[in-house]
Every structure is written in structure tokens, then in C-alpha cells.
Amino acid sequence: MSEKIHSLLESFTRRRFLQHSAATGAALFLIGAADVPPAVAQKPKYSILVDVSKCTACMRCAAACEAYHKEYFGWSAEGAVYTKVSVIDNSFSVPQLCLHCVDAPCAKACITHAITQLDYGPVTYDTDKCTGCLFCVSQCPFQSITYHPNEKRIYKCDMCYKRIEKGMEPNCVRVCPRKTRSFGLYDDKVAEGVNLAKQKNGVLLYPGDASTLYVLTPKQFERLVNSADATVIKNGYPADSRWVTDVLKYSRLAWIPVALGAVFYVTKWTKGQPKGA
């Protein structure tokens, strides 16, 4: 009779342990999942179309970008880079800004949610949440995020989203004297880019993959696609950057089964010890 009671108690204890383990595992999973930054994979609402042929490297866009961040956020660190223009072979001027990727790898890689993607496209960042881990810098496929070592914070184009929310266009678009950049609804800019590329017998880069689109002539594309200085010009969107950041993101949950396994092992080992050990 005592053996039967002991067996029932042991069975009940095992069931309680499994129930508690399952509940603990679910709670840990929810905690871990909550730590995974959300990413926006839907089609963006707005777009910036860049016609590389029109750029003369006047640098007004860079100055306007710095002025915007100083006005809206109070950031005026010397040497901070939000956007830039690279001049290659003294012939090709390439505006380089954040592409505001659809399903942005930098937002997925950020462990503190300092980088987020708004539902209408822009990839923004909160410097107060930034810890300087540089995951975002390493995962950006276009090297569009810079880190200021003295300020210990990142800097990048955020599409002047504060202006967009007020119904205005980005500051760099506003000041460009040659209309190198144009701003508008995403579908309209894609259609405009397709037509412009046909006129030039050239290419439209990143429709469907990014909010910033580039139009280049065949000569520009041939020269710039292999240039280390034109980091925003690729032979198609580097889609592998997304699955790499997916691996990084979900690898943060790997400690859950390890923790549960350790708890189970310790519990089982403790039960196997003689009383008083």
C-alpha cells in the first residue's frame, strides 16, 4: 500500500514539475520574444527617388540634413554624418543616404530597440536607447549608418520623418538646386523611376526592397557597382542580409531550452541523491 501511495505521489510530483516547466518555458519564451525588435515588412508609403545624373556634389543636402537634426533633435556634434555625397573619378557624384529598407536589417539587429521602422517607411533611431553595440552598423548592407566614437552614438538619415509628419518633404529634397532627389508616394515614385530608367536605357535600383530608389545610366551603373566608395549601389538588393539578421535575432532565444534543460537536469539529479546528501 505504501509503495502504491509513493508511486502516486511521485507521479503527481512529476506532473507538477512538467506543468511548472511548461509554464516557465512559456513565460521565458514570451519574455524572450518581447525582446526581439519588431520589423516592418509591408510596402512603404513614401519614397525618395535619386537621379544620379543630376548630382553636382554641391553638398547642400548634407548641410540641410545636419540643420534638420539640429532643429528637431538638438544634435550638432562635429563630424556627425547623416548623409553624404561621394565623388568618384572626378566624374560621378553619388548621393548616399539611408535606403530605409523594407524589413530593415538594422532594425532587426538592434538589441535595445533604438532603431525602429515606422509603418509608413522611414527607419528612425533613438540615441537615448543606443548602447553603442554596433550591431546595426555591421548589419547595414549599404554602410549607411555611422558611429561617432566621441558621442558614443550612431548617426543616419531618418528621411526627416518629423517634417513628413507635418506634411513637408525631407530637407535634402527641399534644398537640392537640380532636383536630384524627389519625394512622394511610393507607388508614384516607382512608376516615375521605371519611366526615367527607360528614358536613360538604364536601371532602377531596389523597387520593392527599399524606400530610397536610384536611377542610373548604364555607364554610371557599370562604374559605380564595383566601387568601394559607392556603397549604396549594388547589383540588386543584398537579400542575404535579411536572413543573417533573422539568425541573430532569434539566436537570442537559444538560452530558453538551455535553461529548461539545466533545471530539469538539476531536479532529476537532486531526486536521485540519498536523503541528507
C-alpha positions in Angstrom: 0.0 0.0 0.0 2.8 2.4 0.9 4.6 1.6 -2.4 1.4 2.5 -4.3 1.0 5.8 -2.4 4.7 6.6 -3.0 4.2 5.9 -6.7 1.2 8.1 -6.9 3.0 10.9 -5.1 6.0 10.6 -7.4 3.7 10.7 -10.5 1.9 13.7 -9.1 5.2 15.5 -8.4 6.5 14.7 -11.9 3.3 16.1 -13.4 3.6 19.3 -11.3 7.2 19.7 -12.4 6.3 19.3 -16.0 3.4 21.7 -15.7 5.6 24.3 -13.9 8.4 23.7 -16.5 5.9 24.3 -19.3 4.6 27.4 -17.7 8.1 28.7 -17.0 9.1 27.9 -20.6 6.1 29.8 -22.0 6.9 32.8 -19.8 10.5 32.7 -20.8 9.6 32.5 -24.4 7.3 35.4 -24.1 10.0 37.4 -22.4 12.5 36.5 -25.0 10.1 37.2 -27.8 9.3 40.6 -26.4 13.0 41.4 -26.5 13.0 40.8 -30.3 12.6 44.1 -32.1 9.7 44.2 -34.5 10.4 44.9 -38.1 8.1 46.3 -40.8 7.9 44.1 -43.9 5.0 45.9 -45.6 5.2 48.2 -48.6 6.3 51.7 -47.5 4.1 54.7 -48.1 6.7 57.2 -49.1 9.8 57.2 -51.2 12.8 59.3 -52.2 13.9 58.9 -55.9 17.5 59.8 -56.7 18.5 60.6 -60.2 22.3 60.2 -60.0 22.9 62.0 -63.3 21.7 65.3 -61.8 24.0 65.4 -58.8 26.8 68.0 -58.9 28.1 67.4 -55.3 27.2 70.8 -54.1 26.7 69.3 -50.6 23.7 71.4 -49.8 21.8 68.1 -49.0 24.4 67.3 -46.3 24.2 70.7 -44.7 20.4 70.6 -44.8 20.3 67.2 -43.2 22.6 68.5 -40.4 20.4 71.6 -39.9 17.3 69.4 -39.7 18.7 67.2 -36.9 19.9 70.2 -35.0 16.5 71.9 -35.3 14.4 68.9 -34.3 16.7 66.9 -32.0 19.4 69.4 -30.9 22.2 67.2 -32.4 25.1 69.2 -33.7 28.1 67.0 -33.0 31.1 67.9 -35.1 31.9 65.2 -37.6 28.4 63.6 -37.4 27.4 62.0 -40.7 23.7 61.7 -41.6 24.1 61.6 -45.4 27.0 62.2 -47.8 27.9 62.6 -51.5 30.8 60.6 -52.8 32.7 61.9 -55.8 34.3 59.1 -57.8 36.9 59.5 -60.6 36.1 63.3 -60.5 33.2 62.3 -62.8 30.4 60.5 -60.8 28.7 62.2 -57.8 26.7 59.8 -55.8 24.3 60.9 -53.0 24.5 58.3 -50.3 21.7 58.1 -47.7 19.8 55.5 -45.8 17.8 53.3 -48.1 15.1 52.8 -45.5 14.9 49.1 -46.4 11.7 47.2 -46.3 12.1 44.8 -43.4 15.2 46.7 -42.4 18.2 44.5 -41.2 19.4 47.2 -38.9 16.1 47.4 -37.0 16.0 43.6 -36.7 19.6 43.5 -35.4 19.2 46.3 -32.8 19.0 44.7 -29.3 17.7 47.7 -27.5 15.0 48.8 -30.0 17.0 52.0 -30.6 16.3 51.6 -34.3 12.7 51.2 -35.3 10.8 51.3 -38.6 7.7 53.4 -38.9 4.7 51.9 -40.6 5.0 54.4 -43.5 8.6 53.5 -44.3 11.3 55.6 -42.5 13.8 53.8 -40.3 14.4 56.0 -37.3 16.5 55.8 -34.2 16.5 56.9 -30.6 20.0 57.8 -29.4 18.9 57.6 -25.7 18.4 53.8 -26.2 21.6 53.3 -28.2 24.3 51.3 -26.2 26.9 51.5 -29.0 26.9 47.8 -29.7 27.3 48.5 -33.4 25.1 45.5 -34.5 23.2 47.9 -36.7 26.4 49.2 -38.3 27.6 45.7 -39.0 24.3 44.5 -40.5 23.6 47.5 -42.8 24.2 46.2 -46.3 24.9 49.7 -47.6 27.1 51.1 -44.8 24.6 53.9 -44.3 25.0 54.1 -40.5 28.0 55.8 -39.0 29.2 55.7 -35.4 30.6 58.8 -33.6 33.3 57.5 -31.2 33.3 60.6 -29.0 29.5 60.9 -28.8 29.1 57.1 -28.5 26.0 57.2 -30.7 25.0 56.4 -34.3 24.0 58.8 -37.0 22.0 58.1 -40.1 19.4 59.6 -42.4 15.9 59.2 -40.9 14.1 60.7 -44.0 13.3 63.8 -42.0 10.3 62.0 -40.6 9.4 64.9 -38.3 8.9 67.0 -41.5 7.0 64.3 -43.2 4.6 64.1 -40.3 3.9 67.8 -40.8 3.2 67.3 -44.5 6.6 68.6 -45.7 9.2 66.9 -47.8 12.6 65.9 -46.4 15.1 68.8 -46.0 17.6 67.4 -48.5 14.9 67.2 -51.2 13.8 70.7 -50.4 17.2 72.3 -50.9 18.6 70.4 -53.9 19.0 73.0 -56.7 19.0 70.4 -59.5 16.1 68.3 -58.1 18.4 65.3 -57.9 16.1 63.9 -55.2 12.3 63.9 -55.4 9.9 62.8 -52.7 6.3 61.4 -52.9 4.1 58.4 -52.6 5.9 55.1 -53.1 3.9 53.7 -56.0 4.2 57.1 -57.8 8.0 57.2 -57.3 8.4 53.6 -58.5 6.5 54.4 -61.7 8.5 57.6 -62.2 11.7 55.7 -61.7 10.7 53.0 -64.2 10.0 55.6 -66.8 13.1 57.5 -66.1 15.3 54.4 -66.3 13.7 53.6 -69.7 14.5 57.0 -71.0 18.1 56.6 -70.0 18.2 53.0 -71.1 19.5 52.5 -67.6 18.4 50.8 -64.3 16.2 51.5 -61.4 17.6 50.0 -58.2 15.7 48.5 -55.3 12.0 48.8 -56.1 10.1 46.7 -53.6 13.1 46.4 -51.3 13.7 49.9 -50.1 12.1 53.3 -49.8 15.1 55.1 -51.4 15.4 54.3 -55.1 18.2 55.1 -57.5 18.2 55.7 -61.3 21.5 55.3 -63.1 22.6 55.3 -66.7 24.4 52.1 -68.0 27.8 53.9 -67.7 27.1 55.0 -64.2 26.0 51.6 -63.1 28.9 49.8 -64.7 31.4 52.1 -63.0 29.7 52.5 -59.6 28.5 49.0 -58.9 32.1 47.8 -58.3 33.3 50.9 -56.5 34.1 50.6 -52.8 33.2 54.2 -52.3 29.6 53.9 -53.8 28.3 51.7 -51.0 24.6 52.3 -51.9 25.0 51.0 -55.4 24.6 47.2 -55.6 23.8 44.7 -58.3 20.4 44.2 -56.8 19.3 44.2 -53.2 21.6 42.0 -51.0 18.7 39.8 -49.6 21.1 37.6 -47.7 21.5 40.5 -45.1 17.9 39.7 -44.0 18.3 36.1 -43.2 21.6 36.8 -41.4 19.8 39.3 -39.1 17.0 36.8 -38.6 19.6 34.3 -37.3 21.0 36.9 -35.0 17.5 37.9 -33.8 16.2 34.5 -33.0 19.5 33.2 -31.6 18.8 35.4 -28.6 16.1 32.9 -27.7 18.5 30.0 -27.7 19.1 30.3 -23.9 15.5 29.2 -23.2 15.9 25.4 -24.0 19.3 25.5 -22.4 17.9 27.0 -19.1 15.0 24.5 -19.1 17.4 21.6 -19.7 19.6 22.7 -16.8 16.6 23.0 -14.5 15.4 19.5 -15.5 18.8 18.0 -15.1 19.4 19.6 -11.6 15.9 18.5 -10.4 16.4 14.9 -11.7 19.9 14.8 -10.2 18.6 16.1 -6.8 15.9 13.4 -6.7 18.5 10.7 -7.3 20.5 11.7 -4.3 20.1 9.9 -0.9 18.3 11.8 1.8 20.6 14.0 3.8 23.2 14.2 0.9 
